[in-house]
Amino acid sequence: MLVTTAPALDLELNDAEMQLYSRQILLDGWDIEAQEKLKLANILIVGCGGIGCTTAELLARAGVGKITLIDADTVEISNLQRQIAYTAQDIGFYKAEILAKRLRLINPFLQVESLTEKLDEQNAQYLIAQQDLVLDGCDNFSTRYLVNQSCTQNHVALISASAIGFQGQLFMVAEHSACYECLFPKENHENESLRCADSGVLATTPNVMASLQAHHALLYLGLNQMALKQKLLIWDGLTMKQRILAFEKDQDCANCQASHTARSI
């Protein structure tokens, strides 16, 4: 099911938008031009759970022009511990629809689309091809590999975030860079049991990673900065330490090879 709101898009910021985003526009290194780039941006958020709902809200408040949400799940009572977009009265309703309603209340200038279905082989290419950026916060490897594949094939930047237990990871895939499969080969990550539902997660962990993901998205969309391109950020919530590890493209990566072949045709 698709629910859409599409206010008329004016390329320039109006007076109300200038006031709403005034604290960002005042920043050294961030000006009206950067804010207008945000307004023109289309992003897809895959998964409206602990990471996705926080990332979506932060970007809505910051002034991203259009956000598409996709998640087939409904709100459960166990979600309320960490998924800050939802309350007890939302239990049983689709996450994507509840989150979309919340975003519209936060920012009336935002265009929102909510899809209450899974991202799969049938819809991934179409959805991702029309985006400026994809933000992945899903909780299973099969979807992560599909998002990675579709982003590389369509030359759409991807910022992927994950959180489990006390730890989180974040990295970026951009055109010609190493991809998710370079870093995490499929044959090494076939165990779908590594999920919050099975391993647990502290309430703060996904929200920390969502804030970092949203922050990186703003840097990319407004300033064209790619701080984590081919770099893996690892955050440890027990020690409060953070590491950034560089990684290279795997010359044997099937996804990169397929993407290169497609570009050559």
ROBAZA-841750 format. One record per residue: x negated, y negated, z negated of N, C-alpha, C in turn; residue in three letters. Coordinates in pm, whole numbers, padded with zeros to 5 digits, always signed. Last residue first. Example, Ala and Ser with C-alpha at 12.3 -4.5 7.8 and 13.67 -1.06 7.14 Angstrom:
! residues 2
-01285+00225-00708-01367+00106-00714-01290-00003-00787SER-01319+00569-00780-01230+00450-00780-01320+00330-00780ALA
***
This chain:
! residues 265
-02793+00230+02086-02703+00266+02194-02638+00144+02258ILE-02928+00133+01872-03003+00146+01996-02913+00176+02115SER-02757+00146+01658-02797+00013+01705-02863+00020+01842ARG-02743+00423+01626-02624+00351+01667-02657+00212+01720ALA-03002+00476+01538-02958+00531+01665-02836+00456+01718THR-02995+00349+01290-03090+00301+01392-03048+00351+01530HIS-02805+00507+01161-02779+00365+01181-02868+00308+01290SER-02938+00750+01151-02811+00740+01224-02779+00594+01255ALA-03154+00681+00988-03178+00728+01124-03052+00716+01209GLN-03022+00618+00751-03099+00514+00821-03125+00554+00966CYS-02914+00874+00691-02827+00758+00711-02899+00647+00787ASN-03135+01039+00658-03041+01067+00766-02953+00947+00795ALA-03463+00955+00596-03326+00930+00553-03229+00947+00670CYS-03728+00976+00644-03648+01094+00675-03501+01076+00636ASP-03840+00746+00550-03844+00768+00695-03762+00888+00739GLN-03698+00550+00317-03734+00689+00340-03727+00716+00490ASP-03818+00233+00226-03728+00311+00311-03784+00451+00330LYS-03916+00195-00121-03934+00181+00023-03833+00264+00099GLU-03872-00008-00416-03870+00120-00346-03873+00095-00196PHE-03957-00155-00731-03950-00165-00585-03945-00024-00525ALA-03779-00207-01026-03868-00118-00953-03848-00134-00803LEU-03748-00379-01315-03717-00387-01173-03823-00307-01098ILE-03596-00341-01639-03708-00318-01546-03658-00335-01403ARG-03518-00453-01962-03480-00450-01821-03605-00432-01736GLN-03399-00376-02290-03507-00397-02194-03453-00382-02052LYS-03245-00311-02506-03230-00445-02448-03345-00479-02355MET-03233-00057-02597-03357-00130-02627-03350-00276-02583THR-02974+00008-02517-03020+00043-02651-03142-00038-02691LEU-02934-00066-02254-02857-00134-02357-02897-00099-02498GLY-03136-00122-01996-03121-00029-02108-03055-00102-02224ASP-03119-00148-01650-03092-00216-01776-03065-00112-01884TRP-03297-00175-01360-03252-00079-01460-03239-00151-01594ILE-03285-00253-01026-03284-00309-01160-03225-00204-01255LEU-03471-00183-00748-03374-00124-00840-03391-00187-00978LEU-03503-00324-00427-03549-00321-00566-03436-00267-00654LYS-03417-00387-00173-03516-00280-00190-03580-00280-00329GLN-03315-00688-00298-03327-00611-00174-03445-00515-00187LYS-03274-00853-00515-03285-00709-00539-03282-00627-00411LEU-03256-01115-00414-03357-01083-00516-03378-00934-00534ALA-03181-01276-00179-03168-01130-00191-03273-01077-00289MET-02995-01569-00097-03105-01505-00171-03076-01357-00191GLN-02810-01742+00014-02876-01642+00099-02999-01582+00032ASN-02656-01903-00145-02794-01946-00120-02874-01851-00030LEU-02399-01791-00157-02417-01935-00158-02553-01982-00114GLY-02432-01511-00135-02330-01580-00055-02354-01731-00047LEU-02649-01456-00316-02652-01416-00175-02556-01499-00090TYR-02568-01564-00559-02697-01604-00502-02703-01573-00352LEU-02328-01421-00592-02325-01567-00575-02455-01617-00513LEU-02429-01161-00625-02340-01192-00513-02334-01341-00486ALA-02567-01184-00864-02643-01160-00741-02558-01192-00619HIS-02343-01221-01031-02447-01324-01022-02527-01308-00893HIS-02211-00978-01003-02146-01101-00958-02247-01213-00940ALA-02406-00810-01121-02363-00790-00983-02299-00917-00926GLN-02415-00910-01380-02536-00914-01297-02500-00898-01150LEU-02154-00851-01458-02201-00991-01459-02325-01006-01372SER-02157-00573-01439-02068-00651-01353-02112-00796-01345ALA-02335-00508-01643-02374-00480-01504-02285-00556-01405MET-02182-00591-01864-02314-00648-01840-02353-00629-01694VAL-01964-00421-01832-01944-00565-01819-02075-00640-01802ASN-02062-00164-01877-02015-00200-01743-01997-00350-01724PRO-02142-00208-02163-02235-00172-02055-02183-00207-01916THR-01948-00255-02360-02021-00368-02303-02102-00333-02179THR-01847-00006-02443-01758-00106-02383-01832-00217-02311ALA-02042+00275-02342-02016+00169-02438-01935+00059-02370LEU-01919+00582-02221-01982+00453-02190-01946+00354-02300VAL-01915+00933-02123-01894+00822-02214-01966+00695-02171GLY-01916+01155-01960-02037+01127-02038-02021+01013-02137SER-01668+01174-01835-01731+01295-01886-01846+01267-01981ASP-01593+00924-01761-01490+01010-01816-01548+01135-01879ALA-01822+00821-01641-01783+00774-01774-01684+00867-01841CYS-02004+01092-01486-01908+00983-01483-01875+00943-01626ARG-02134+01330-01360-02202+01217-01422-02115+01092-01411LEU-02010+01520-01213-01975+01514-01355-02041+01397-01427SER-02087+01556-00955-01990+01449-00978-01951+01437-01126GLU-02384+01631-00828-02310+01655-00951-02216+01539-00982ASN-02545+01572-00621-02420+01639-00586-02332+01663-00709GLU-02800+01447-00576-02690+01384-00650-02556+01442-00607HIS-02992+01550-00414-03027+01537-00556-02911+01485-00640ASN-02893+01540-00159-02915+01673-00216-02949+01668-00365GLU-02894+01264-00102-02770+01334-00130-02792+01467-00201LYS-03134+01052-00261-03099+01151-00158-02978+01234-00198PRO-03149+00749-00349-03087+00865-00414-03044+00965-00306PHE-03289+00584-00172-03321+00582-00315-03270+00706-00387LEU-03175+00640+00072-03321+00641+00059-03362+00655-00086CYS-02909+00596+00014-02952+00735+00034-03104+00747+00034GLU-02901+00319+00004-02870+00396-00117-02921+00539-00105TYR-03182+00206+00208-03042+00216+00170-03025+00301+00044CYS-03415-00049+00305-03387+00085+00255-03244+00088+00204ALA-03302-00283+00560-03367-00246+00434-03346-00098+00406SER-03162-00360+00785-03300-00314+00804-03370-00275+00673HIS-02942-00557+00591-02979-00506+00723-03129-00478+00731GLU-02946-00444+00246-02922-00543+00350-02971-00486+00483ALA-02857-00349-00071-02889-00297+00062-02852-00405+00163VAL-02961-00387-00409-02899-00443-00289-02948-00372-00163MET-02873-00268-00741-02965-00292-00630-02887-00341-00509PHE-02862-00156-01075-02814-00252-00975-02918-00264-00865LEU-02751+00029-01363-02842+00009-01250-02777-00084-01148GLN-02744+00084-01721-02687+00045-01594-02794+00024-01489GLY-02665+00252-02034-02755+00209-01928-02680+00171-01800GLN-02530+00386-02227-02586+00256-02266-02668+00193-02154PHE-02295+00540-02029-02358+00540-02160-02399+00401-02203GLY-02330+00381-01718-02290+00500-01791-02364+00502-01924ILE-02283+00204-01422-02298+00197-01567-02250+00327-01629ALA-02386+00034-01123-02336+00152-01194-02364+00136-01342SER-02355-00142-00814-02377-00142-00959-02320-00016-01019ALA-02476-00271-00511-02420-00156-00580-02456-00160-00728SER-02412-00468-00250-02471-00475-00384-02400-00369-00467ILE-02469-00490+00095-02408-00414-00014-02485-00439-00143LEU-02402-00647+00411-02480-00635+00288-02399-00565+00179ALA-02347-00484+00713-02287-00563+00606-02365-00539+00478VAL-02381-00332+00947-02474-00441+00915-02413-00539+00814HIS-02238-00105+00991-02175-00230+01031-02258-00353+00997ASN-02405+00093+00892-02358+00103+01030-02302-00030+01081GLN-02433+00012+00627-02550+00012+00715-02508+00018+00861THR-02165+00042+00536-02233-00088+00532-02352-00093+00625CYS-02118+00315+00569-02039+00218+00645-02103+00080+00647SER-02308+00425+00388-02310+00459+00531-02237+00354+00614GLN-02223+00315+00142-02358+00291+00193-02365+00314+00344ASN-01968+00430+00123-01984+00284+00127-02119+00248+00187VAL-02044+00702+00111-01960+00654+00220-01972+00503+00234LEU-02188+00710-00128-02255+00743-00002-02175+00695+00118TYR-01982+00638-00305-02102+00555-00294-02176+00583-00163ARG-01807+00855-00281-01766+00722-00234-01885+00631-00217THR-01969+01056-00392-01920+01070-00254-01875+00935-00198SER-02021+00978-00659-02127+00973-00559-02074+00979-00417PHE-01809+00760-00848-01841+00892-00792-01938+00878-00675ASN-01708+00518-00940-01764+00611-01038-01791+00750-00981ASP-01780+00188-00799-01702+00310-00816-01776+00409-00906CYS-01860-00060-00724-01864-00031-00866-01787+00096-00897GLY-01996-00250-00471-01956-00116-00509-01970-00099-00660ASP-01918-00500-00260-01962-00477-00398-01906-00343-00444LEU-02015-00634+00048-01942-00528-00022-02003-00509-00159VAL-01978-00924+00248-02050-00855+00141-01957-00750+00081LEU-01825-01002+00454-01958-01063+00445-02044-00991+00342ASP-01620-00769+00645-01666-00834+00522-01801-00904+00541GLN-01524-00611+00846-01477-00750+00843-01525-00827+00720GLN-01624-00354+00808-01671-00431+00923-01633-00577+00916ALA-01480-00243+00596-01614-00296+00571-01662-00384+00686ILE-01236-00159+00711-01239-00251+00598-01375-00319+00584LEU-01316+00017+00919-01235-00101+00947-01247-00204+00835TYR-01462+00214+00778-01524+00136+00885-01448+00007+00911GLN-01273+00320+00589-01397+00254+00548-01455+00163+00657ALA-01049+00468+00662-01034+00323+00645-01165+00248+00619ASN-01128+00735+00705-01030+00674+00794-01026+00522+00782GLN-01299+00814+00505-01352+00808+00641-01258+00735+00736GLU-01195+00596+00232-01227+00725+00292-01277+00704+00435ASP-01097+00469-00070-01181+00441+00046-01223+00575+00103LEU-00760+00532-00171-00902+00560-00178-00974+00509-00053LYS-00525+00269-00252-00564+00393-00186-00714+00413-00201GLU-00399+00011-00270-00383+00116-00370-00406+00253-00305THR-00544-00293-00217-00517-00165-00151-00513-00056-00258LEU-00487-00634-00199-00501-00518-00287-00458-00393-00213SER-00633-00944-00130-00568-00827-00074-00591-00711-00171GLU-00623-01295-00176-00642-01162-00235-00568-01057-00155VAL-00769-01612-00171-00694-01513-00094-00727-01375-00150GLN-00757-01880-00406-00814-01752-00365-00717-01674-00278LEU-00651-02097-00522-00708-02117-00389-00763-01987-00330PHE-00577-02040-00780-00470-02050-00680-00522-02068-00537PRO-00719-01836-01003-00760-01929-00898-00656-01934-00787ASN-00574-01696-01199-00699-01762-01234-00735-01869-01132ILE-00360-01583-01068-00333-01674-01178-00456-01756-01213LEU-00495-01417-00892-00415-01527-00838-00381-01630-00945ARG-00607-01232-01067-00695-01322-00992-00618-01441-00935LEU-00378-01095-01156-00459-01172-01252-00547-01273-01178ARG-00297-00969-00922-00209-01066-00987-00288-01155-01083LYS-00517-00797-00884-00487-00902-00786-00398-01009-00846ALA-00490-00625-01104-00606-00713-01095-00580-00827-00996LEU-00254-00493-01033-00260-00571-01157-00375-00670-01152ILE-00336-00370-00793-00226-00467-00792-00227-00554-00917GLU-00545-00202-00875-00570-00304-00772-00461-00411-00773ALA-00421-00029-01062-00524-00124-01104-00541-00237-01003LYS-00076+00035-01079-00198+00040-00999-00296-00069-01043TYR+00050+00137-01405+00056+00058-01282-00079+00064-01209PHE-00002+00272-01640+00083+00336-01540+00094+00262-01409GLY-00034-00013-01840-00054+00131-01829+00048+00191-01732ILE+00010-00276-01893-00024-00241-01755-00039-00091-01734ASP+00040-00317-02160+00161-00325-02079+00137-00288-01932GLN-00220-00315-02258-00135-00198-02279-00011-00199-02191ALA-00415-00471-01993-00362-00463-02128-00270-00342-02138THR-00707-00552-01792-00583-00481-01819-00545-00483-01968TYR-00952-00658-01744-00840-00716-01669-00706-00660-01714ALA-01155-00520-01872-01099-00638-01938-00983-00703-01862ILE-01224-00221-01961-01177-00282-01836-01092-00403-01871GLN-01282-00105-02207-01389-00176-02137-01342-00253-02013ARG-01056+00006-02327-01176-00013-02409-01281-00101-02340GLN-00866+00064-02139-00855-00064-02208-00977-00095-02295LEU-00882+00320-02041-00946+00212-01965-00957+00083-02045ASN-00726+00484-02194-00871+00490-02216-00946+00380-02142SER-00471+00444-02086-00503+00384-02215-00653+00384-02242ILE-00494+00357-01736-00474+00452-01844-00518+00389-01975GLU-00372+00236-01430-00429+00202-01560-00392+00310-01662VAL-00440+00431-01135-00352+00354-01220-00419+00332-01356THR-00643+00430-00834-00611+00470-00971-00508+00378-01036ASP-00736+00352-00590-00613+00432-00591-00565+00465-00731ALA-00860+00050-00479-00866+00148-00587-00732+00221-00590ASP-00993-00244-00356-00943-00110-00320-00968-00014-00435ILE-00951-00585-00274-00968-00485-00380-00917-00350-00330LEU-01098-00861-00128-01018-00741-00103-01053-00637-00208THR-01102-01205-00150-01143-01082-00216-01045-00971-00179ILE-01213-01511-00024-01123-01397-00007-01183-01273-00071LYS-01384-01716-00138-01261-01746-00065-01163-01632-00053GLY-01516-01772-00460-01519-01691-00339-01383-01701-00269VAL-01523-01921-00702-01478-01984-00579-01496-01905-00451GLY-01558-01838-00964-01669-01911-00902-01631-01973-00768ALA-01331-01691-01020-01352-01816-01092-01459-01902-01024ARG-01384-01473-00852-01263-01555-00831-01279-01691-00898ALA-01610-01373-00971-01621-01431-00837-01499-01513-00801LEU-01506-01284-01217-01613-01383-01215-01623-01451-01079LEU-01317-01093-01129-01274-01213-01201-01381-01321-01198GLU-01479-00899-01004-01375-00969-00929-01334-01098-00998ALA-01636-00808-01220-01699-00872-01104-01597-00956-01027THR-01431-00690-01373-01507-00804-01425-01576-00880-01312THR-01340-00485-01209-01245-00588-01254-01317-00710-01309CYS-01575-00328-01149-01502-00402-01047-01412-00511-01098GLY-01657-00208-01395-01743-00301-01322-01660-00389-01229ILE-01430-00061-01481-01506-00143-01573-01595-00245-01506GLY-01244-00066-01174-01264-00018-01309-01346-00115-01391GLY-01179-00077-00906-01130-00183-00995-01137-00137-01140CYS-01348-00018-00610-01329+00026-00747-01290-00090-00837GLY-01511-00232-00419-01473-00091-00418-01468-00041-00561VAL-01437-00533-00284-01476-00471-00411-01421-00329-00414ILE-01546-00732-00024-01470-00612-00058-01525-00556-00188LEU-01521-01075+00071-01589-00967+00004-01492-00852-00023ILE-01584-01353+00271-01494-01239+00251-01573-01128+00182ASN-01637-01704+00234-01685-01566+00224-01570-01467+00205ALA-01579-01969+00225-01564-01903+00355-01594-01754+00350LEU-01648-02040-00033-01507-02050+00009-01481-01975+00139LYS-01926-02018-00025-01847-01924-00106-01702-01922-00059LEU-01982-02238+00133-02016-02104+00182-01938-01997+00106LYS-01907-02439-00039-01826-02418+00080-01856-02283+00143GLU-02115-02422-00223-01979-02394-00267-01887-02369-00148GLN-02330-02500-00066-02328-02364-00122-02187-02325-00164ALA-02248-02766-00018-02266-02672+00094-02262-02528+00045GLU-02254-02879-00271-02125-02862-00204-02136-02762-00088ILE-02516-02686-00434-02447-02809-00398-02314-02778-00331ASP-02781-02590-00621-02647-02545-00580-02563-02670-00554TRP-03012-02705-00701-03023-02588-00615-02889-02531-00573GLY-02882-02804-01005-02996-02819-00914-03008-02692-00831ASP-02527-02821-01038-02652-02749-01056-02759-02792-00957LEU-02284-02931-00977-02382-03016-01046-02519-02951-01059LEU-02136-02722-00883-02186-02819-00785-02290-02911-00846ILE-02063-02597-01122-02156-02531-01030-02219-02632-00936GLN-01890-02781-01230-02009-02743-01308-02110-02669-01223ARG-01681-02801-01038-01772-02914-01062-01899-02874-01136SER-01475-02646-00949-01611-02593-00935-01719-02696-00971TYR-01249-02805-01001-01257-02668-01053-01401-02615-01054LEU-01302-03036-00854-01295-03042-00999-01312-02904-01061GLN-01295-02935-00596-01415-03005-00641-01418-03012-00794MET-01032-02844-00590-01142-02748-00586-01272-02811-00633GLU-00898-03090-00591-00876-02995-00700-00987-02890-00706ALA-00984-03202-00348-01017-03267-00476-01002-03171-00594ASP-01109-02935-00132-01020-03046-00166-01054-03100-00304ASN-01375-02848+00078-01320-02842-00056-01227-02960-00079LEU-01311-02745+00418-01369-02836+00320-01301-02820+00185GLU-01158-02566+00559-01301-02542+00549-01368-02630+00445LEU-00866-02432+00434-00930-02555+00478-01079-02538+00457ASP-00632-02192+00482-00774-02211+00456-00823-02341+00519LEU-00335-02127+00309-00397-02191+00425-00542-02227+00393ALA-00338-01819+00126-00317-01963+00134-00386-02019+00259PRO-00233-01522+00128-00326-01592+00215-00292-01740+00222ALA-00208-01209-00020-00173-01350-00032-00276-01427+00047THR-00088-00876+00018-00174-00985+00062-00117-01120+00022THR-00107-00536-00038-00041-00659-00081-00136-00774-00052VAL-00059-00217+00086-00136-00340+00098-00051-00458+00054LEU-00085+00121+00000+00000+00000+00000-00087-00124+00000MET
***
